[in-house]
Amino acid sequence: MASKKKLVGSASSTVSARQNFSGLINRVAYGKDRVVLTRRNRSLAAVIPFEDLALLEEIEDCEDLKAARAALRQIKRTGTIPLDQVLEECGIRRPGLSRSSASA
């Protein structure tokens, strides 16, 4: 999801980043700078300190856990639907096991 919000940090073209790669990595790793890589004045990617990545992944894990707990609460309230019923409602035929594959 692209954001129109102005990002904090610096920007660097991909050409400049390629030419000054070790300097860019040092700015990020040791200076804790966040660098947005651009191509034709459009944001393309970001280089961030490892600590920022770890924090983002921790936040993502928390959000995933909240969603899983909400799904479990919904299952307790409403129950589940058997797979065969879902497949039938979607018009998908579930292949059965043939005798030759069942004995293998």
C-alpha positions in Angstrom: 0.0 0.0 0.0 1.7 3.2 -1.2 1.5 6.2 1.1 1.6 9.9 0.1 3.1 10.8 3.5 6.5 12.4 3.3 9.0 9.9 4.7 11.6 10.8 7.2 15.2 10.1 6.0 17.1 10.8 2.9 16.5 9.8 -0.7 19.0 8.5 -3.2 18.6 7.5 -6.8 19.4 3.9 -7.6 22.3 5.0 -9.8 23.8 7.0 -6.9 23.2 4.1 -4.5 24.9 1.7 -6.8 27.9 4.1 -7.2 28.2 4.7 -3.4 26.9 1.4 -2.1 29.3 0.9 0.8 28.8 4.5 1.9 25.0 4.0 1.8 25.2 0.8 3.8 27.5 2.5 6.4 25.0 5.5 6.7 22.2 3.0 7.4 24.0 0.5 9.6 26.0 2.9 11.7 24.3 6.3 11.3 20.8 4.7 11.6 19.7 6.7 8.6 16.8 5.5 6.5 17.3 5.8 2.7 14.6 5.8 0.1 15.8 4.6 -3.2 14.3 6.3 -6.2 14.1 5.8 -9.9 12.9 8.6 -12.2 11.9 10.5 -9.0 9.6 7.8 -7.8 10.1 5.9 -4.5 11.1 2.4 -5.3 12.5 0.8 -2.1 14.0 1.6 1.2 17.2 0.7 3.0 16.7 0.7 6.8 18.7 -0.3 9.8 18.3 -3.9 10.9 16.8 -2.7 14.2 14.0 -1.0 12.3 13.3 -4.3 10.4 13.2 -6.2 13.6 10.7 -3.8 15.0 8.6 -3.9 11.9 8.5 -7.7 12.1 7.6 -7.6 15.8 4.7 -5.3 15.0 3.6 -7.5 12.2 3.8 -10.6 14.4 1.6 -8.8 17.0 -1.0 -7.9 14.3 -1.0 -11.5 13.0 -1.6 -12.8 16.5 -4.5 -10.4 17.0 -6.0 -11.6 13.7 -5.5 -15.3 14.6 -7.2 -14.8 18.0 -10.1 -12.9 16.4 -10.5 -15.8 13.9 -10.5 -18.3 16.7 -13.2 -16.3 18.6 -15.3 -16.2 15.4 -15.0 -20.0 15.0 -16.2 -20.5 18.6 -19.2 -18.3 17.9 -20.2 -19.5 14.4 -18.5 -22.8 13.9 -16.7 -24.0 10.8 -17.7 -25.2 7.3 -16.5 -28.6 6.1 -14.0 -28.4 3.2 -16.2 -30.5 0.9 -19.1 -28.0 1.4 -16.9 -25.1 0.5 -15.5 -26.8 -2.6 -19.0 -27.7 -3.7 -20.3 -24.1 -3.2 -17.3 -22.9 -5.3 -18.0 -25.5 -8.0 -14.7 -27.3 -7.5 -14.6 -31.1 -7.8 -12.4 -32.8 -5.3 -10.5 -35.7 -6.9 -10.9 -38.9 -4.9 -8.2 -41.4 -4.3 -7.9 -44.1 -7.0 -7.2 -47.6 -5.9 -3.8 -47.6 -7.4 -2.7 -44.5 -5.5 -4.3 -45.7 -2.3 -2.2 -48.9 -2.3 1.1 -47.2 -3.1 
